Amino acid sequence: MLVAQSPSMPLLRCLSVIMTRWHRLLSLARNPYRPELHYMRGPGPKSHAKHQNRLAPTTGSAHEIS
């Protein structure tokens, strides 16, 4: 048995896909949790280069016995 499709079926299918994608986009935009904004790994190479002279050990140590 063949069922005749109405001319609006491809249009409805297309609108359904558009609405599904639109809802998915809106749900992603409203998501308040963004872990990449809060993830910190510590100081990087630029920080080490900037503060290198502060972090470098001195040549004479107070614990050396003369």
N, CA, C and O of each residue as an XYZ file, in Angstrom:
264
protein
N       0.843     -1.178      0.000
C       0.000      0.000      0.000
C       0.886      1.239      0.000
O       1.761      1.376      0.856
N       0.677      2.103     -0.914
C       1.438      3.327     -1.027
C       0.677      4.465     -0.374
O      -0.524      4.644     -0.576
N       1.419      5.227      0.414
C       0.805      6.374      1.070
C       1.294      7.624      0.358
O       2.498      7.843      0.221
N       0.395      8.404     -0.074
C       0.758      9.634     -0.775
C       1.208     10.675      0.236
O       0.520     10.943      1.222
N       2.363     11.253     -0.020
C       2.861     12.294      0.871
C       2.288     13.629      0.440
O       2.169     13.941     -0.745
N       1.941     14.395      1.446
C       1.457     15.729      1.120
C       2.645     16.605      0.756
O       3.762     16.319      1.187
N       2.446     17.642     -0.009
C       3.558     18.507     -0.410
C       4.216     19.228      0.767
O       5.325     19.746      0.632
N       3.548     19.265      1.911
C       4.112     19.982      3.050
C       5.035     19.106      3.904
O       5.678     19.622      4.818
N       5.119     17.796      3.637
C       5.952     16.906      4.448
C       7.436     17.290      4.407
O       8.044     17.360      5.475
N       8.056     17.542      3.261
C       9.465     17.958      3.282
C       9.663     19.285      4.017
O      10.675     19.482      4.689
N       8.708     20.177      3.889
C       8.790     21.451      4.593
C       8.725     21.234      6.101
O       9.498     21.833      6.849
N       7.805     20.381      6.550
C       7.688     20.100      7.984
C       8.940     19.422      8.519
O       9.380     19.717      9.630
N       9.510     18.523      7.744
C      10.735     17.843      8.161
C      11.879     18.853      8.289
O      12.654     18.805      9.244
N      11.974     19.752      7.335
C      13.000     20.783      7.351
C      12.811     21.722      8.548
O      13.783     22.070      9.218
N      11.591     22.126      8.816
C      11.312     22.991      9.963
C      11.613     22.281     11.276
O      12.087     22.900     12.228
N      11.339     20.990     11.324
C      11.633     20.219     12.521
C      13.133     20.185     12.795
O      13.561     20.325     13.940
N      13.921     20.003     11.759
C      15.382     19.993     11.910
C      15.875     21.361     12.367
O      16.731     21.464     13.246
N      15.327     22.401     11.765
C      15.726     23.763     12.140
C      15.379     24.042     13.595
O      16.197     24.600     14.327
N      14.198     23.669     14.021
C      13.777     23.908     15.407
C      14.626     23.102     16.395
O      14.974     23.601     17.465
N      14.953     21.875     16.043
C      15.783     21.052     16.915
C      17.152     21.688     17.095
O      17.659     21.773     18.214
N      17.741     22.129     16.014
C      19.062     22.762     16.099
C      18.995     24.097     16.841
O      19.919     24.446     17.576
N      17.913     24.837     16.653
C      17.746     26.108     17.342
C      17.650     25.891     18.856
O      18.277     26.616     19.627
N      16.874     24.905     19.275
C      16.743     24.605     20.704
C      18.076     24.155     21.285
O      18.421     24.528     22.406
N      18.817     23.367     20.545
C      20.131     22.906     21.004
C      21.088     24.096     21.166
O      21.837     24.167     22.141
N      21.057     25.019     20.214
C      21.905     26.205     20.288
C      21.542     27.073     21.488
O      22.424     27.557     22.198
N      20.254     27.269     21.711
C      19.823     28.071     22.855
C      20.201     27.420     24.170
O      20.598     28.112     25.107
N      20.087     26.112     24.260
C      20.452     25.441     25.509
C      21.950     25.554     25.768
O      22.364     25.670     26.921
N      22.772     25.524     24.714
C      24.209     25.708     24.895
C      24.540     27.139     25.312
O      25.446     27.360     26.116
N      23.821     28.093     24.776
C      24.077     29.501     25.094
C      23.668     29.829     26.524
O      24.274     30.694     27.155
N      22.649     29.151     27.045
C      22.174     29.436     28.397
C      22.896     28.640     29.466
O      22.648     28.852     30.653
N      23.783     27.727     29.084
C      24.475     26.898     30.053
C      25.438     27.755     30.871
O      26.394     28.294     30.314
N      25.210     27.896     32.194
C      26.067     28.767     32.992
C      27.415     28.131     33.352
O      28.342     28.855     33.715
N      27.552     26.830     33.266
C      28.792     26.163     33.670
C      29.793     26.171     32.528
O      29.561     25.542     31.496
N      30.895     26.872     32.700
C      31.949     26.942     31.698
C      33.268     26.634     32.400
O      33.948     27.558     32.846
N      33.649     25.360     32.510
C      34.843     25.009     33.280
C      36.127     25.609     32.724
O      37.065     25.848     33.485
N      36.196     25.858     31.432
C      37.428     26.409     30.875
C      37.699     27.823     31.369
O      38.832     28.295     31.280
N      36.680     28.510     31.889
C      36.881     29.847     32.423
C      37.476     29.822     33.822
O      38.045     30.819     34.268
N      37.355     28.701     34.521
C      37.783     28.617     35.914
C      38.969     27.692     36.124
O      39.470     27.586     37.243
N      39.419     27.036     35.102
C      40.495     26.066     35.242
C      41.829     26.794     35.232
O      42.153     27.499     34.276
N      42.602     26.622     36.297
C      43.911     27.272     36.386
C      44.962     26.212     36.675
O      44.787     25.380     37.565
N      46.044     26.245     35.926
C      47.095     25.251     36.099
C      48.308     25.792     36.827
O      49.241     25.036     37.094
N      48.329     27.033     37.146
C      49.482     27.606     37.820
C      50.269     28.502     36.889
O      49.885     28.699     35.736
N      51.382     29.051     37.390
C      52.162     29.975     36.573
C      52.807     29.276     35.389
O      53.210     28.116     35.474
N      52.896     29.993     34.299
C      53.464     29.434     33.079
C      54.844     29.983     32.798
O      55.437     30.645     33.649
N      55.361     29.714     31.613
C      56.720     30.125     31.276
C      56.923     31.642     31.265
O      58.015     32.114     31.582
N      55.899     32.408     30.910
C      56.051     33.866     30.925
C      56.218     34.374     32.350
O      57.008     35.286     32.595
N      55.491     33.798     33.279
C      55.620     34.194     34.675
C      56.994     33.823     35.211
O      57.599     34.596     35.954
N      57.488     32.658     34.845
C      58.819     32.237     35.289
C      59.895     33.165     34.726
O      60.842     33.509     35.432
N      59.761     33.566     33.480
C      60.743     34.454     32.868
C      60.694     35.842     33.514
O      61.729     36.483     33.694
N      59.514     36.291     33.855
C      59.358     37.613     34.446
C      59.961     37.673     35.847
O      60.574     38.671     36.225
N      59.783     36.612     36.602
C      60.223     36.584     37.997
C      61.481     35.747     38.191
O      61.743     35.276     39.298
N      62.255     35.556     37.141
C      63.417     34.675     37.209
C      64.454     35.185     38.208
O      65.017     34.398     38.968
N      64.712     36.495     38.215
C      65.727     37.005     39.122
C      65.290     36.913     40.584
O      66.147     36.853     41.466
N      64.010     36.901     40.864
C      63.527     36.718     42.238
C      63.626     35.266     42.668
O      63.848     34.974     43.843
N      63.462     34.353     41.717
C      63.448     32.930     42.038
C      64.833     32.306     42.015
O      65.015     31.208     42.539
N      65.829     32.985     41.414
C      67.169     32.419     41.310
C      67.822     32.367     42.685
O      67.738     33.332     43.444
N      68.473     31.251     43.016
C      69.124     31.142     44.329
C      70.362     32.043     44.372
O      71.003     32.302     43.353
N      70.671     32.502     45.558
C      71.840     33.344     45.727
C      73.096     32.472     45.723
O      73.018     31.266     45.957
N      74.245     33.078     45.457
C      75.497     32.307     45.407
C      75.946     31.904     46.796
O      76.484     30.810     46.970
N      75.746     32.735     47.769
C      76.124     32.394     49.141
C      74.910     32.023     49.953
O      73.891     32.710     49.890
N      74.996     30.962     50.707
C      73.866     30.522     51.510
C      74.186     30.750     52.977
O      75.346     30.671     53.380
N      73.200     31.024     53.751
C      73.379     31.259     55.181
C      73.735     29.965     55.897
O      74.227     30.006     57.025
N      73.500     28.824     55.274
C      73.763     27.527     55.919
C      75.154     27.001     55.640
O      75.534     25.954     56.165
N      75.928     27.709     54.817
C      77.287     27.233     54.515
C      78.209     27.507     55.696
O      78.109     28.541     56.356
N      79.091     26.578     55.942
C      80.055     26.728     57.015
C      81.393     27.136     56.375
O      81.866     26.472     55.453
N      82.013     28.248     56.874
C      83.261     28.681     56.286
C      84.444     28.283     57.124
O      85.584     28.577     56.763
